[in-house]
Amino acid sequence: MASIGDQLTTYRSALTEAQAKGEQAIATKIMQQIKELEDFQARHPDEADAPSPFEVFCDLNPSDINCLVYDD
């Protein structure tokens, strides 16, 4: 599994490539992913492994219907 630092490096590389190609919509989405992952890293400094996009989403939106966990 990749580390958060590795994932950020991958995102930044993809951002540079999208900006070079003039793909502004893709660049904007990648910038959002970078910000969300950096926010996740700030809230979980002891976490080394990169979370999935779904884990980041649920960390930012814990009350979303898709992120609720029910104990039976």
DANORLIN-V728291 format. One line per field, one symbol per residue. phi: phi as a letter, one per 30 degrees, with the letter a starting at -180 (. if undefined). burial: + if it has 24 or more other ideal C-beta (glycine too) atoms within 12 Angstrom, else -. A space follows every 10 residues. Layout:
BEGIN
phi->???
burial->???
END
This chain:
BEGIN
phi->.ddddddddd dddddddddd dicddddddd dddddddddd dddbdddcdd ddedddeddd bdcdedcdcc cc
burial->---+--++-- +---+----- ---------+ --++-++--+ +--------+ +---++---+ ---------- --
END
